[in-house]
Amino acid sequence: MGDLFSGPHIILILLVVLLLFGGKKIPELMRGLGKGIREFKDAKDNVQREIEEHVSDDKKVTTTTTTTTKQVSPDSSIHN
């Protein structure tokens, strides 16, 4: 069966796209596709930045808070 996206297959797909949308519509479609990809990357970067900020905030909180421990002497056992 061979590769799905070999040279002749890509040429055939491009020819079908050209016939369906016409020469004037293809640049508009590519611009829209480019804007969509750019918006997706920006949203991905924003989410990643927010996650990193929350992780660094959590690290700051855990390092600044101190935990207190109660020391129990061996003589202070509970007897029934």
C-alpha positions as CSV (number, residue, x, y, z in Angstrom):
1,M,0.0,0.0,0.0
2,G,2.9,2.4,0.6
3,D,3.1,5.7,2.3
4,L,-0.1,7.6,2.6
5,F,1.5,11.0,2.1
6,S,4.0,10.2,-0.7
7,G,4.7,12.7,-3.5
8,P,1.9,11.9,-5.9
9,H,-0.6,11.8,-3.1
10,I,0.3,15.3,-1.9
11,I,0.1,16.7,-5.4
12,L,-3.3,15.1,-5.8
13,I,-4.5,16.6,-2.5
14,L,-3.2,20.1,-3.5
15,L,-4.9,19.8,-6.9
16,V,-8.2,18.9,-5.3
17,V,-7.9,21.8,-2.8
18,L,-7.2,24.2,-5.7
19,L,-10.2,23.0,-7.6
20,L,-12.5,23.2,-4.6
21,F,-11.5,26.6,-3.3
22,G,-10.0,28.4,-6.2
23,G,-6.8,30.4,-6.4
24,K,-8.1,33.5,-4.7
25,K,-9.6,31.8,-1.7
26,I,-6.5,29.7,-0.8
27,P,-4.4,32.7,0.6
28,E,-7.4,33.7,2.8
29,L,-7.7,30.2,4.1
30,M,-3.9,30.0,4.8
31,R,-4.1,33.4,6.6
32,G,-6.9,32.1,8.8
33,L,-5.1,28.9,9.5
34,G,-2.0,30.9,10.5
35,K,-4.0,33.1,12.8
36,G,-5.6,30.1,14.4
37,I,-2.3,28.4,14.9
38,R,-0.8,31.6,16.4
39,E,-3.7,32.0,18.8
40,F,-3.4,28.3,19.9
41,K,0.3,28.8,20.6
42,D,-0.4,32.0,22.6
43,A,-3.1,30.3,24.6
44,K,-0.8,27.3,25.3
45,D,2.1,29.6,26.4
46,N,-0.3,31.5,28.7
47,V,-1.5,28.3,30.3
48,Q,2.0,27.1,30.7
49,R,3.1,30.4,32.3
50,E,0.2,30.3,34.7
51,I,1.0,26.8,35.8
52,E,4.6,27.7,36.3
53,E,3.6,30.8,38.4
54,H,1.3,28.7,40.6
55,V,4.1,26.1,41.1
56,S,6.6,28.8,42.0
57,D,4.0,30.4,44.4
58,D,3.4,27.1,46.1
59,K,7.1,26.6,46.5
60,K,7.4,30.1,48.1
61,V,4.6,29.3,50.5
62,T,6.0,26.0,51.6
63,T,9.5,27.4,52.2
64,T,8.2,30.4,54.1
65,T,5.8,28.6,56.4
66,T,7.4,26.8,59.3
67,T,6.0,23.8,60.9
68,T,5.9,23.4,64.6
69,T,6.4,20.0,66.2
70,K,5.4,19.1,69.6
71,Q,8.1,17.4,71.6
72,V,7.0,14.7,73.9
73,S,9.2,13.6,76.7
74,P,9.5,10.0,77.6
75,D,8.1,10.6,81.1
76,S,4.8,12.0,79.7
77,S,3.1,8.8,78.7
78,I,-0.6,8.2,79.2
79,H,-1.5,5.5,81.7
80,N,-4.9,3.8,81.7
